[in-house]
Amino acid sequence: MSNSDNYEAATQDASTDVASFEENHKGLVGKFHDLLHTTPALVPLIVLVSAIILFGLLLGSRFFSPFAMTLILQQVQIVGVLAAAQALIILTAGIDLSVGAIAVLCTVVMGKFSFNYGIPPFFAVIAGLLCGTAIGAANGWLVSRMKLPPFIVTLGMWQIV
């Protein structure tokens, strides 16, 4: 009986090394390339820091002035809040297609309450937050308790809103 027919003997003769790799001596660019592939979250950070440095060099003190910083923060605040919420949803392996529509509806509710009905702005903002919370709770209930797919639930809620 040969070793190919005797499986126990063939496994005893086999080496215990499955695979071996040579040490790869990469330069700085190779190490940076590996770092970007192992940590993909660094790519947006590098782009953001590069953009800040580029605009800082091109525009100088005009870019870093308090007026410019305030203007930039005012322009990104709504999208930033929505992006942070959407990031939490995506991190939990879900998706929410109705975020933008709910934000618009809440804004309309706040504006109508404040301008058309004369309700003080503080209470109009609370009404808008309650509206968004109620729709989000409905989405959450349908996904978590009724076990419906988040894509279908939020697509439907987008159309309803």
Order of alpha helices (4+ residues) and beta strands (2+ residues): alpha-alpha-alpha-alpha-alpha-alpha-alpha
